[in-house]
Amino acid sequence: MKKSLLAMVLTSLTAMSYADEVQIKTEQLTDNLHVLFGQGGNIAASVGDDGIYIIDDQFAKLSDKIKQTISNLKPGSAEFVINTHHHGDHTGGNENFANAGSHVIAHDNVHKRLVEKHGEDSKYVPVLSFSHNMSLHFNNEHAKIMHFAHAHTDGDAVVFFNKANVVHMGDIYFNLGGLPFVDVESGGSVDGVLAAVEAVISHTDEQTKIIPGHGPVSNQKELKQYHQLVTQAKEIMLTAMKGGASEEAVVAAKPLSVLNLQYSGWLPEERVTKLFYQSLSQKPHHH
């Protein structure tokens, strides 16, 4: 008993000190828009005459730090939280922000998945959900929240700030020099990622600032390079899959190694290869 209690205390202490170690850095993009980098998905904060709202909220243990960082920009609490998709490193703070008065907005499928995970009555669950797109008329901006089907997940939302010429893409765009995490189990697909990236490219210009889900703030030129990279990876995989080669055989052949990319620990080359294989061997999704 004693030992396990001590272990529990130590675990929660390390979790706390871990949260202490995370620094929230802020980058100002325009008069009204800031990006917050902490641990997990990049947060955009709109701060203006009407108040504050944020896109994504990282992990629960960071909520106080995130709130503090935002209130340094402008006193008050976030009116809205938009979730770009359901993953915990983007929605982990939902409950804390909802308890502080925020209204969480997300795609219908994010609502569905968070209900499955947390239950109907949970504060983690969005109170506003949409099917295709919606607009948020707030802080002298008409932010257009657009759904792209079966991209990173089945519930992705991209937020376009037209006046500011800024876009938040969530995890459709991993700006880490490598390939995206295609969450096939959550309805994601390689083709959907490519279609969404193409759409964003066509809705932006050379001046647009593009906020990825992970990595530094980017631009249209780099997004085009990312599109080329994902397209190339798709073609390499399709060639490796020709003639009905099994998933095991394709993974063993390491077809993506020719790209010479860096991979992160949680998303090694083998996992990317498997997910691309699974996605590209599926029947196309009907929207």
DRENBA-332849 format. One line per 5 residues: number of its first residue (from 1); for each residue x, y, z of N, C-alpha, C. Coordinates in pm, 1 decimal, always signed. Atoms other than C-alpha are relative to their C-alpha. Layout:
NUM	X,Y,Z,X,Y,Z,X,Y,Z; ...
***
This chain:
1	+83.8,-119.8,+0.0,+0.0,+0.0,+0.0,+87.2,+124.7,+0.0; -87.0,-117.2,-12.0,+263.8,+247.8,+113.4,+75.5,+27.4,-129.4; -83.8,-16.4,+118.7,+477.4,+184.1,-189.1,-80.7,+59.9,-115.9; +77.7,-48.4,+114.4,+196.6,+238.4,-439.7,-46.3,+144.3,+22.5; +40.1,-137.4,-30.5,+81.0,+553.9,-261.4,+115.3,+95.2,-29.0
6	-118.8,-82.0,+25.3,+432.6,+691.8,-273.2,+20.8,+14.9,-151.1; -15.5,-3.9,+146.4,+452.7,+600.2,-641.8,-100.1,+98.0,-61.2; +103.2,-90.9,+51.5,+125.7,+785.3,-703.2,+36.5,+145.4,+25.7; -38.5,-136.2,-36.3,+245.4,+1095.4,-518.4,+114.5,+46.8,-89.8; -114.3,-36.0,+84.0,+573.2,+1090.2,-710.6,-43.3,+24.6,-144.3
11	+46.8,-17.1,+138.2,+395.0,+1045.8,-1043.2,-70.3,+133.8,-16.5; +72.7,-125.3,+14.7,+163.9,+1337.9,-978.3,+94.4,+118.6,+18.4; -99.8,-107.5,-14.9,+460.0,+1548.2,-861.0,+79.4,+20.0,-127.8; -74.8,-15.7,+125.6,+654.0,+1472.3,-1178.6,-89.8,+61.3,-105.9; +92.2,-59.4,+97.2,+344.6,+1554.7,-1384.1,-9.1,+150.6,+22.4
16	+8.7,-142.0,-31.3,+321.5,+1887.0,-1201.3,+127.9,+73.8,-38.5; -125.1,-68.8,+30.9,+688.1,+1972.5,-1235.8,+20.9,+2.3,-151.5; -8.7,+5.1,+145.9,+665.6,+1868.3,-1599.4,-78.2,+117.4,-59.2; +80.5,-113.5,+45.5,+387.5,+2122.3,-1648.2,+72.0,+130.9,+31.5; -77.6,-119.7,-35.8,+608.8,+2375.8,-1468.4,+110.0,+27.2,-101.7
21	-112.3,-15.6,+92.6,+888.4,+2310.5,-1714.3,-43.5,+52.1,-135.5; +45.9,-43.5,+132.2,+673.6,+2379.1,-2020.6,-11.7,+152.2,-1.3; +9.9,-145.3,+15.9,+724.0,+2738.5,-2129.3,-100.0,+29.1,-112.0; +90.8,-42.1,+106.1,+442.3,+2901.5,-2321.6,+63.0,+121.7,-68.5; -58.0,-112.4,+74.7,+599.9,+3118.9,-2590.2,-108.2,+61.8,-88.7
26	+100.0,-70.9,+80.3,+400.6,+3381.9,-2778.0,+65.2,+66.8,-119.2; -45.7,-71.8,+119.1,+444.7,+3512.3,-3129.6,-117.7,+81.4,-52.4; +108.5,-85.0,+49.5,+238.6,+3809.6,-3248.2,+2.9,+0.8,-152.5; +8.1,+1.8,+146.0,+116.5,+3779.2,-3608.0,-59.5,+129.4,-55.3; +64.9,-125.0,+40.4,-111.7,+4084.5,-3635.4,-40.9,+72.1,+128.2
31	+48.8,-72.4,-118.4,-267.2,+4343.9,-3402.1,-84.6,-90.8,+88.5; +96.3,+79.9,-75.2,-528.9,+4089.1,-3301.4,+40.3,-144.6,+23.9; -25.0,+144.5,-4.0,-368.9,+3750.2,-3352.2,+138.4,-34.9,+52.5; -123.8,+49.8,-58.9,-105.0,+3567.8,-3152.0,+1.5,-151.9,-11.6; -13.6,+145.8,-6.6,+29.7,+3212.6,-3162.6,+68.5,-33.8,+131.0
36	-60.4,+48.0,-124.5,+105.0,+3031.1,-2838.7,+58.0,-137.7,-24.5; -67.4,+128.9,+13.4,+358.5,+2748.6,-2845.7,+25.6,-53.2,+140.3; -25.7,+60.9,-129.4,+361.1,+2516.0,-2547.1,+40.0,-143.3,-23.2; -22.6,+141.7,+25.2,+339.9,+2140.3,-2547.2,-127.9,-51.7,-61.8; +121.8,+40.7,+69.7,+98.7,+1996.0,-2800.4,-26.2,+93.6,-115.7
41	+34.5,-76.2,+119.6,-84.8,+2167.9,-3080.8,+13.6,+150.3,+19.0; -13.2,-145.2,-5.5,-14.8,+2531.8,-3161.9,-136.2,+65.7,+22.4; +122.9,-72.8,-32.7,-275.9,+2770.9,-3018.9,+2.2,+135.1,-69.9; +13.4,-137.9,+47.8,-398.7,+3082.4,-3198.3,-91.7,+72.2,+96.8; +84.8,-80.6,-87.9,-540.8,+3359.3,-2979.0,-40.1,+126.7,-73.2
46	+52.7,-124.4,+55.0,-764.9,+3633.7,-3118.0,-35.2,+90.1,+117.1; +17.0,-92.6,-112.0,-755.6,+3932.3,-2884.7,-40.0,+134.0,-58.7; +43.0,-125.8,+60.1,-957.3,+4243.3,-2966.0,-112.5,+66.3,+76.8; +104.0,-81.3,-64.0,-1245.8,+4480.0,-2893.0,-108.8,-84.6,+65.9; +110.1,+81.5,-52.9,-1500.0,+4203.3,-2837.3,+45.5,-94.1,+110.6
51	-49.4,+93.2,-101.6,-1275.3,+3992.3,-2617.2,+106.1,-91.8,-55.7; -105.9,+96.4,+29.7,-1070.8,+3678.5,-2658.7,-62.6,-131.1,-45.8; +30.4,+142.4,+21.5,-1103.6,+3341.7,-2826.4,+125.1,-68.8,-50.0; -119.6,+75.6,+37.7,-855.5,+3066.6,-2897.2,-35.5,-118.3,-89.5; +12.7,+121.5,+81.1,-803.8,+2783.6,-3142.9,+92.9,-104.0,+61.5
56	-68.5,+111.1,-67.6,-701.2,+2460.8,-2966.1,+50.7,+42.3,+138.3; -31.0,-35.3,-139.4,-603.5,+2438.8,-2599.6,+96.0,-97.0,+69.3; -106.4,+86.4,-53.0,-330.2,+2173.9,-2556.8,-48.9,-93.6,+111.3; +30.4,+97.9,-104.7,-332.0,+1971.1,-2231.4,-57.2,+68.1,+124.1; +66.7,-54.5,-119.0,-538.0,+2021.1,-1914.1,+99.4,+61.3,+98.4
61	-94.1,-47.1,-102.4,-230.6,+2061.9,-1693.5,+62.9,+135.1,-35.9; -59.1,-126.3,+43.5,-123.3,+2364.2,-1900.4,-101.3,+114.9,-1.7; +105.7,-100.5,+15.2,-458.0,+2548.8,-1885.8,+29.5,+129.3,+75.4; -26.2,-119.9,-79.6,-355.0,+2785.0,-1606.1,+107.7,+86.5,-65.1; -108.3,-73.5,+67.5,-35.4,+2880.6,-1787.9,-51.1,+68.0,-126.3
66	+53.3,-55.0,+124.7,-223.0,+2930.0,-2113.4,-89.5,+120.0,+31.9; +88.4,-110.6,-40.5,-487.1,+3145.0,-1939.2,+82.1,+121.2,+42.6; -87.2,-107.6,-46.5,-212.1,+3348.8,-1773.9,+64.1,+72.6,-118.5; -63.9,-57.8,+118.9,-35.8,+3401.1,-2107.0,-98.5,+86.8,-77.1; +101.3,-76.8,+73.0,-360.1,+3514.2,-2269.9,-37.1,+126.4,+76.2
71	+41.4,-119.0,-74.7,-452.5,+3749.4,-1985.9,+111.3,+104.4,+6.8; -105.8,-99.7,+17.3,-111.1,+3912.0,-2026.2,-21.4,+80.5,-128.1; +31.6,-70.4,+124.5,-226.9,+3999.5,-2378.7,-121.4,+89.7,+20.5; +121.6,-76.5,-30.1,-569.1,+4114.0,-2255.2,-69.5,-64.8,+118.3; +69.4,+58.5,-115.5,-743.0,+4068.4,-1919.3,-133.4,-61.1,-41.9
76	+128.0,+63.6,+30.8,-1043.8,+3837.9,-1922.9,+20.7,-144.7,-37.2; -12.4,+141.1,+35.9,-1121.6,+3481.4,-2018.5,-49.9,-21.3,-142.7; +33.6,+28.2,+139.9,-1166.3,+3320.0,-2358.6,-150.2,-24.6,-14.2; +143.0,+14.4,+28.6,-1520.7,+3354.0,-2492.1,-27.6,-132.5,-72.4; +15.7,+123.0,+78.4,-1477.2,+3066.9,-2740.3,+131.3,-76.5,-5.7
81	-114.6,+84.7,+33.3,-1243.3,+2773.6,-2794.7,-41.3,-80.2,-122.6; +26.4,+80.6,+119.7,-1236.0,+2626.4,-3144.5,+97.2,-118.0,+3.1; -87.5,+117.9,+9.1,-1102.1,+2268.5,-3166.8,+20.4,-34.8,-147.6; -24.0,+37.8,+139.8,-931.6,+2184.2,-3498.6,-27.9,-148.5,-24.9; +36.6,+142.3,+8.2,-993.3,+1811.9,-3425.8,-1.7,-54.7,+143.0
86	+29.8,+53.0,-133.9,-1048.8,+1573.9,-3132.8,+121.7,-42.3,+82.9; -114.7,+53.2,-75.6,-693.7,+1471.5,-3031.3,+26.9,+77.7,+128.8; -17.8,-55.3,-134.5,-602.3,+1529.9,-2667.7,+98.9,+115.0,+11.6; -96.7,-110.3,-10.1,-309.1,+1761.0,-2737.1,-55.2,+129.8,-60.9; +68.5,-118.8,+53.9,-559.7,+2003.1,-2895.9,-127.9,+31.0,+78.7
91	+128.3,-16.3,-71.0,-867.8,+1949.6,-2675.2,+12.0,-24.2,+150.8; -17.7,+37.3,-140.9,-717.3,+1858.9,-2335.6,-42.1,+106.5,+98.3; +38.5,-109.0,-89.2,-795.5,+2200.7,-2191.7,-147.8,+35.7,-6.3; +141.6,-36.4,+19.8,-1162.3,+2203.1,-2302.6,-76.6,+16.8,+130.6; +77.2,-1.6,-124.0,-1302.7,+2123.0,-1959.1,+36.8,+122.7,+84.5
96	-44.1,-114.1,-80.7,-1091.3,+2384.5,-1779.4,-48.3,+132.0,-57.9; +45.3,-124.3,+62.1,-1177.9,+2653.1,-2032.1,-152.4,+13.1,+8.3; +146.5,-3.0,-11.0,-1548.6,+2558.3,-2031.5,-41.8,+41.2,+140.7; +31.5,-37.5,-138.6,-1552.9,+2583.6,-1652.5,+27.6,+147.4,+27.4; -30.3,-142.8,-14.8,-1404.6,+2932.0,-1689.7,-91.6,+85.7,-87.8
101	+97.5,-76.5,+77.3,-1690.8,+3030.1,-1923.2,+14.3,-4.6,-150.7; -16.7,+7.4,+146.0,-1561.9,+2943.0,-2271.0,-104.4,-90.9,-63.4; +87.1,+87.6,+78.3,-1793.8,+2798.7,-2535.4,+85.6,-71.8,-103.2; -84.9,+78.0,+90.1,-1623.3,+2516.5,-2722.1,-74.7,-27.8,-130.6; +54.0,+17.2,+135.7,-1682.9,+2497.2,-3099.5,+82.6,-105.7,-72.2
106	-74.4,+98.7,+78.7,-1591.1,+2198.7,-3319.1,-91.6,-64.1,-103.0; +77.9,+73.8,+99.3,-1701.6,+1981.9,-3608.8,-85.3,-107.5,+69.2; +91.2,+102.9,-54.1,-1987.5,+1734.9,-3549.7,+73.9,-128.1,+40.3; -71.0,+125.3,-30.3,-1744.9,+1439.0,-3559.9,+90.2,+12.5,+122.1; -77.3,-23.7,-122.5,-1528.4,+1596.9,-3288.5,-94.2,-12.3,+119.6
111	+101.4,+11.5,-104.8,-1843.2,+1630.9,-3077.8,-27.3,-147.2,+29.7; +30.4,+142.8,-13.5,-1922.9,+1264.5,-3142.0,+112.9,-74.5,+71.3; -114.0,+73.1,-57.6,-1571.7,+1143.0,-3054.0,+25.8,+41.2,+144.9; -22.1,-42.6,-138.6,-1543.7,+1354.1,-2738.6,-113.2,-49.4,+91.1; +108.9,+61.2,-77.7,-1886.4,+1229.4,-2623.2,+35.1,-146.4,+28.3
116	-40.9,+140.4,-18.2,-1761.3,+871.3,-2679.1,+106.5,-11.9,+109.1; -111.9,+8.5,-92.8,-1451.5,+946.1,-2474.8,-37.3,+47.8,+140.3; +21.6,-64.7,-129.9,-1586.3,+1167.7,-2194.5,-143.8,-6.3,+50.6; +140.2,+3.9,-42.1,-1964.4,+1114.9,-2188.6,-72.4,+128.2,-37.7; +87.2,-107.4,+49.4,-2254.3,+1336.1,-2294.3,+5.8,+125.7,+87.4
121	+10.9,-113.6,-91.5,-2246.7,+1558.0,-1983.4,+133.0,+66.4,+29.9; -132.5,-51.9,-32.5,-1875.5,+1627.7,-1985.9,+21.3,+140.7,-54.7; -36.6,-134.8,+44.8,-1741.1,+1981.7,-2011.4,+106.9,-4.3,-109.7; -95.5,+14.7,+110.3,-1485.6,+1844.3,-2258.8,-69.6,+13.0,-134.9; +76.2,+11.8,+123.7,-1762.0,+1820.7,-2517.0,-38.9,+138.6,-53.3
126	+39.5,-128.8,+57.3,-1823.1,+2113.9,-2757.5,-148.6,+29.5,+22.8; +141.5,-38.9,-13.0,-2145.8,+2309.5,-2700.5,-54.3,+48.8,-133.8; +40.5,-40.5,+134.7,-2151.6,+2431.5,-3061.8,+72.5,-91.3,-97.1; -68.8,+79.6,+101.5,-2084.6,+2195.6,-3350.1,-63.7,+27.2,-135.1; +45.1,-35.2,+135.0,-2115.9,+2234.9,-3726.1,+33.2,-114.0,-94.5
131	-22.5,+109.7,+93.2,-2128.9,+2007.1,-4029.3,+100.6,+36.8,-108.7; -92.4,-34.7,+109.1,-1952.6,+2192.5,-4312.1,+88.1,+118.0,+36.2; -79.6,-110.9,-48.1,-1844.9,+2535.7,-4204.8,-86.4,+100.0,+75.0; +70.8,-105.9,-71.0,-1936.7,+2830.4,-3988.5,+91.8,+120.2,+8.8; -81.2,-120.6,-12.6,-1821.1,+3186.7,-3931.6,-14.9,+56.5,+139.5
136	-0.3,-62.7,-131.7,-1725.9,+3365.1,-3612.3,+27.1,+148.4,-22.4; -9.7,-143.7,+24.7,-1791.7,+3739.8,-3634.4,+34.2,+65.9,+132.8; -48.4,-35.4,-133.7,-1581.4,+3867.6,-3346.6,+134.6,+68.0,-17.3; -127.6,-72.9,+8.4,-1289.7,+4107.8,-3291.0,+26.2,+56.5,-140.2; -11.4,-66.4,+131.2,-1358.3,+4291.6,-3619.7,+55.4,-92.0,-108.1
141	-50.0,+98.2,+96.5,-1290.4,+3975.4,-3816.1,-111.0,-100.2,-24.7; +96.0,+106.3,+30.7,-1504.2,+3717.7,-3993.7,+80.9,-127.6,-18.5; -80.7,+121.8,+9.4,-1320.1,+3397.2,-3914.2,-85.8,-111.0,-57.7; +76.0,+107.6,+63.9,-1436.3,+3120.7,-4143.8,+59.2,-134.2,+43.2; -44.7,+131.1,-49.1,-1415.2,+2774.4,-3990.2,-49.8,-103.7,-100.4
146	+38.5,+91.7,+107.5,-1411.3,+2519.0,-4271.5,+39.0,-143.1,+32.4; -27.9,+142.4,-20.4,-1438.4,+2143.0,-4244.8,+58.2,-59.8,-127.0; -53.0,+79.4,+110.1,-1220.5,+1925.7,-4466.4,-13.7,-146.6,+37.7; +37.5,+137.6,-33.7,-1338.7,+1566.1,-4481.2,+119.6,-94.6,-8.2; -96.2,+111.9,+5.7,-1116.0,+1266.2,-4400.6,+140.9,+44.7,-34.3
151	-137.0,-46.7,+23.0,-785.9,+1453.6,-4382.6,+89.9,-57.8,+109.5; -75.8,+54.3,-114.0,-590.0,+1421.7,-4056.0,-90.5,-95.3,+78.3; +103.5,+82.7,-63.8,-910.1,+1285.0,-3894.0,-129.4,+23.5,-79.1; +127.8,-27.2,+67.3,-1279.9,+1289.6,-3985.7,-66.8,+127.1,+53.2; +62.1,-118.7,-60.7,-1339.0,+1609.6,-3787.5,+84.1,+125.7,-10.9
156	-93.6,-112.9,+8.5,-1077.5,+1856.6,-3911.0,-68.4,+131.2,-34.5; +44.6,-134.8,+32.2,-1145.2,+2228.2,-3912.3,+121.7,+87.7,-25.0; -103.9,-98.3,+30.6,-927.6,+2495.2,-4073.3,-63.8,+137.1,+18.3; +56.8,-132.3,-27.4,-976.4,+2854.8,-3961.8,+71.7,+105.1,-85.2; -52.1,-105.7,+87.0,-932.2,+3136.9,-4214.7,-34.9,+136.6,+58.9
161	+21.0,-139.3,-41.2,-886.3,+3491.4,-4084.4,+26.1,+85.6,-123.5; -19.0,-64.9,+129.3,-949.3,+3684.1,-4405.0,+66.1,+136.4,+9.7; -59.9,-133.4,-14.8,-869.2,+4037.7,-4286.7,+146.2,-10.6,+37.7; -137.5,+14.3,-50.4,-557.1,+3927.5,-4103.7,+89.6,-75.4,-98.3; -73.0,+85.3,+94.4,-457.1,+3693.5,-4389.1,+83.8,-104.9,+74.1
166	-61.7,+105.6,-80.4,-380.0,+3414.2,-4142.9,-90.7,-123.2,-6.2; +76.1,+126.1,-0.3,-486.4,+3047.5,-4151.8,+56.0,-91.8,+108.1; -42.6,+104.7,-93.9,-476.3,+2790.1,-3870.7,-45.8,-133.9,-57.5; +32.0,+125.8,+68.6,-458.2,+2441.2,-4025.9,-11.5,-121.1,+91.0; +0.3,+118.7,-84.5,-442.0,+2217.0,-3721.4,+97.4,-104.0,-54.9
171	-96.6,+104.6,+33.5,-274.1,+1881.5,-3784.2,-8.0,-49.5,-143.9; -9.5,+27.6,+143.0,-350.3,+1872.9,-4154.7,+141.5,+37.7,-45.4; -134.8,-46.8,+32.5,-15.6,+2054.1,-4161.9,+93.1,-21.5,+118.8; -108.8,+19.5,-96.4,+275.5,+1914.6,-3961.1,+122.0,+69.1,-58.3; -113.9,-72.9,+55.3,+550.3,+2170.6,-4020.9,+127.8,-37.9,+74.8
176	-116.8,+51.4,-72.3,+831.3,+1954.5,-3884.3,+100.4,-61.7,-96.5; -94.2,+50.7,+99.4,+1011.8,+1875.3,-4207.3,-26.4,-142.2,-45.6; +26.2,+140.2,+34.0,+852.6,+1533.4,-4233.2,-140.1,-20.3,-53.2; +131.9,+36.1,+52.1,+529.3,+1356.5,-4320.3,-105.5,+11.8,+109.9; +106.3,-16.2,-99.8,+192.3,+1406.6,-4151.2,-37.1,-132.0,+66.4
181	+60.9,+114.2,-67.9,+27.9,+1173.5,-3903.0,-141.0,-12.6,-55.9; +133.3,+24.0,+56.1,-268.0,+1033.4,-4096.1,-71.0,-97.2,+94.3; +66.2,+83.3,-100.4,-501.2,+904.1,-3824.6,-112.0,-80.6,-65.6; +93.0,+84.0,+77.5,-665.5,+627.7,-4028.1,-114.6,-50.2,+87.2; +104.9,+49.9,-90.7,-852.4,+490.1,-3725.7,-107.1,+104.4,+27.8
186	+96.7,-108.3,-23.3,-1016.4,+830.4,-3681.1,-53.4,+57.6,-130.9; +59.0,-43.7,+126.7,-1120.1,+853.0,-4046.5,+88.9,+89.9,-83.6; -91.8,-81.4,+79.8,-810.1,+1030.6,-4176.1,+44.1,-73.4,-125.5; -50.3,+62.6,+122.5,-667.0,+970.4,-4523.7,+104.7,+88.9,-66.1; -105.0,-72.3,+71.4,-365.3,+1069.4,-4731.7,-63.1,+91.9,-105.1
191	+63.3,-80.5,+104.9,-587.5,+1188.2,-5018.0,-74.4,+119.7,+58.2; +70.9,-109.9,-65.7,-793.0,+1397.4,-4777.3,+94.1,+109.6,+46.1; -101.8,-98.4,-39.0,-479.1,+1565.1,-4640.8,+40.8,+81.0,-122.2; -43.0,-69.0,+122.2,-367.2,+1645.6,-4995.6,-108.8,+94.2,-51.9; +110.6,-84.3,+48.4,-711.2,+1778.8,-5093.1,-14.7,+125.0,+86.0
196	+12.2,-114.4,-91.3,-724.7,+2000.8,-4784.2,+114.6,+98.6,-21.4; -116.3,-86.9,+21.5,-372.3,+2133.7,-4842.5,-15.8,+76.4,-131.8; +25.3,-67.4,+129.1,-459.9,+2209.4,-5206.5,-100.5,+113.5,+16.3; +103.1,-102.6,-20.7,-769.2,+2398.1,-5094.2,+57.3,+120.9,+73.6; -58.8,-112.0,-75.2,-572.6,+2605.3,-4842.4,+95.0,+79.8,-90.0
201	-90.5,-70.4,+92.7,-308.3,+2685.2,-5105.6,-80.8,+92.5,-90.8; +79.6,-81.3,+92.2,-581.9,+2809.9,-5338.5,-70.6,+116.7,+69.8; +65.3,-107.7,-76.0,-733.9,+3027.3,-5059.9,+100.0,+96.8,+62.7; -101.6,-84.1,-63.7,-402.7,+3191.1,-4965.0,+85.3,+68.1,-105.6; -95.2,-62.6,+92.1,-133.6,+3411.2,-5118.9,+138.5,-1.3,+64.5
206	-138.8,+7.1,-48.7,+239.6,+3466.8,-5071.7,+18.7,+69.0,+135.2; -11.1,-72.5,-127.6,+177.0,+3697.9,-4773.9,-68.0,-72.9,+116.9; +76.8,+65.8,-105.6,-50.2,+3459.7,-4582.5,+91.3,-65.4,+102.4; -70.8,+71.2,-106.3,+79.5,+3344.5,-4246.2,-80.8,-126.1,+31.6; +68.9,+128.2,-18.4,-3.5,+2976.9,-4197.9,+47.6,-65.3,+129.5
211	-31.1,+63.8,-128.7,-19.7,+2825.0,-3849.6,-22.5,-150.2,-15.9; +17.6,+145.7,+6.1,+46.9,+2449.5,-3856.5,-42.8,-53.1,+136.6; +31.1,+61.5,-128.9,-70.4,+2209.6,-3586.7,+124.2,-11.6,+86.9; -126.6,+15.0,-71.2,+293.2,+2153.4,-3492.4,+111.2,+60.7,-84.4; -110.8,-63.1,+71.2,+610.4,+2340.3,-3581.4,-20.1,+150.2,-10.6
216	+6.1,-146.2,+5.5,+684.8,+2707.3,-3651.8,-103.2,+52.1,-99.9; +92.6,-65.6,+92.9,+451.1,+2951.5,-3827.6,+61.8,-3.0,-139.1; -46.2,+28.6,+135.1,+475.7,+2897.1,-4201.3,-65.8,+94.2,-101.0; +55.6,-83.3,+106.7,+369.6,+3040.3,-4536.6,-39.6,-88.5,-117.8; +50.9,+75.9,+114.5,+224.1,+2939.3,-4872.2,+110.3,-76.9,-72.3
221	-111.3,+64.9,+70.7,+562.8,+2859.9,-5026.7,+37.7,-131.5,+68.3; -34.8,+122.2,-74.2,+645.8,+2610.8,-4750.7,-113.4,-102.3,-3.6; +114.4,+91.8,+7.4,+294.4,+2466.6,-4764.5,-0.1,-73.0,-134.8; -11.1,+64.0,+132.0,+345.4,+2399.3,-5136.2,+107.5,-108.4,+1.8; -107.4,+100.3,-10.8,+671.2,+2216.9,-5053.3,-50.0,-122.5,+76.5
226	+59.8,+108.5,-79.4,+484.0,+2010.9,-4793.0,-92.7,-82.9,-88.7; +91.3,+69.0,+91.6,+221.2,+1927.6,-5056.0,+79.1,-90.1,-94.9; -84.9,+79.8,+90.0,+496.9,+1809.9,-5291.9,+55.8,-122.1,+71.2; -58.4,+109.2,-77.5,+654.6,+1598.4,-5019.1,-103.3,-111.6,+24.9; +104.7,+99.9,-27.8,+326.4,+1426.7,-4924.3,-40.5,-71.2,-129.9
231	+32.9,+59.1,+130.8,+246.6,+1372.7,-5294.7,+105.6,-102.7,-40.4; -112.1,+89.5,+33.6,+590.2,+1218.3,-5347.7,-6.4,-127.5,+84.2; +10.3,+116.2,-89.5,+547.2,+990.7,-5044.9,-114.8,-90.8,-44.5; +115.5,+78.4,+47.6,+206.8,+883.2,-5176.8,+38.5,-81.4,-124.1; -38.8,+69.6,+123.8,+354.6,+797.0,-5519.3,+96.7,-114.3,+29.3
236	-95.7,+104.5,-40.3,+643.3,+604.1,-5360.5,-75.1,-119.2,+59.8; +77.0,+107.3,-64.7,+393.8,+407.7,-5149.5,-83.4,-77.8,-101.9; +83.6,+68.5,+100.0,+162.9,+332.3,-5443.3,+85.4,-92.2,-87.3; -92.4,+84.3,+77.7,+460.7,+200.9,-5641.6,+36.9,-124.5,+80.6; -38.0,+112.6,-86.6,+566.2,-16.6,-5345.8,-116.4,-97.2,+19.6
241	+119.0,+82.9,-25.0,+207.5,-144.5,-5312.9,-49.3,-71.4,-126.1; +44.2,+59.1,+128.1,+174.3,-243.0,-5681.2,-4.7,-151.8,+6.6; +9.9,+146.0,+4.3,+61.1,-594.9,-5746.0,-50.1,-58.6,+130.9; +61.7,+50.6,-122.6,-107.4,-619.0,-5406.4,+97.7,-45.6,+106.7; -97.2,+35.0,-105.2,+204.4,-637.5,-5188.0,-63.8,+19.9,+137.9
246	+60.6,-7.3,-133.2,+110.1,-700.8,-4823.9,+58.8,+116.2,+79.0; -47.6,-107.7,-86.9,+144.9,-436.8,-4553.6,+137.0,-35.4,+58.8; -126.3,+44.8,-60.0,+423.2,-641.7,-4389.6,+114.7,+14.4,-99.9; -103.6,-3.8,+103.4,+616.5,-668.6,-4715.8,+41.0,+144.5,-30.9; -29.2,-140.1,+32.2,+587.6,-296.9,-4788.1,+75.8,+66.4,+115.2
251	-69.6,-57.8,-115.9,+688.4,-197.0,-4432.8,+144.5,-50.4,+4.2; -134.5,+58.4,-2.6,+986.9,-434.4,-4451.9,+89.7,+59.3,-107.9; -78.1,-55.0,+111.9,+1096.0,-280.1,-4785.0,+44.1,+144.4,+25.3; -34.3,-139.4,-35.3,+1118.0,+67.4,-4621.3,+1.0,+94.8,-119.9; -0.8,-82.4,+121.9,+1010.7,+250.3,-4938.0,+22.9,+149.5,+26.2
256	-10.9,-143.8,-26.0,+1002.0,+592.7,-4768.7,+141.7,+45.0,+37.0; -134.8,-37.7,-44.4,+1368.7,+579.3,-4665.9,+72.7,+84.5,-104.3; -64.1,-81.5,+105.0,+1466.5,+734.3,-5003.5,-21.4,+149.9,+23.6; +28.4,-142.4,-24.4,+1314.9,+1061.9,-4878.6,+94.1,+61.0,+103.8; -96.4,-50.0,-99.5,+1576.1,+1086.4,-4601.5,-58.6,+97.6,+100.8
261	+66.6,-93.2,-91.7,+1337.5,+1242.3,-4350.4,+34.9,-29.5,+145.2; -9.6,+18.4,-145.1,+1363.8,+1295.4,-3976.7,-137.8,-44.5,+50.1; +127.4,+43.4,-58.4,+1095.7,+1114.9,-3774.6,+2.8,+22.9,+149.9; +4.1,-16.8,-145.1,+978.4,+1186.2,-3423.4,-25.4,-135.2,+65.6; +9.4,+126.1,-73.1,+975.0,+917.0,-3156.2,-137.6,-63.3,-3.5
266	+136.3,+56.4,-4.3,+596.6,+881.0,-3145.6,-53.0,-33.5,-139.3; +45.6,+27.2,+136.5,+567.5,+868.7,-3524.9,+119.5,-45.9,-84.9; -115.8,+48.7,+74.7,+855.1,+654.7,-3654.3,-36.1,-33.8,-144.7; +19.8,+27.4,+143.9,+900.9,+578.0,-4024.4,-90.8,-120.9,-22.6; +80.1,+123.1,+14.9,+748.8,+232.5,-3980.4,-149.5,+28.7,+17.4
271	+141.1,-31.9,-25.4,+426.9,+377.3,-3838.7,-58.4,+84.2,-114.1; +45.3,-82.0,+112.9,+401.4,+638.8,-4113.9,-27.4,-89.9,-120.2; +14.3,+92.3,+113.5,+451.5,+362.8,-4373.4,-127.7,-81.5,+13.9; +121.9,+78.6,-25.3,+177.0,+151.2,-4213.6,-125.8,+82.9,-25.1; +119.8,-84.4,+11.9,-69.7,+441.4,-4196.9,-24.1,+39.8,-146.2
276	+14.4,-31.8,+142.9,-0.8,+547.3,-4557.4,-51.6,-123.6,-75.2; +44.2,+124.2,+65.2,-41.2,+182.9,-4663.5,-150.0,-21.1,+23.0; +140.8,+25.3,-34.4,-371.8,+146.1,-4477.8,-92.0,+99.7,-69.8; +81.7,-102.7,+62.1,-504.0,+474.9,-4611.2,-11.2,-21.4,-150.4; -0.6,+8.9,+146.6,-401.6,+417.6,-4973.2,-59.6,-129.9,-50.8
281	+62.7,+124.2,+45.9,-540.9,+63.1,-4982.2,-149.9,-2.0,+29.6; +144.4,-6.4,-29.5,-885.7,+175.6,-4861.9,-78.6,+43.3,-123.0; +91.4,-57.4,+99.7,-1183.2,+241.7,-5081.3,-12.0,+149.2,+28.3; +14.1,-145.0,-25.5,-1224.0,+616.0,-5132.1,-121.2,+29.5,+87.6; +113.4,-41.7,-85.3,-1446.2,+790.6,-4875.2,-99.7,+75.1,-85.6
286	+102.4,-80.4,+69.0,-1774.2,+920.0,-5005.9,-45.1,+109.7,+94.1; +36.4,-113.7,-86.2,-1848.0,+1265.4,-4872.3,-150.1,+21.8,-5.6
***
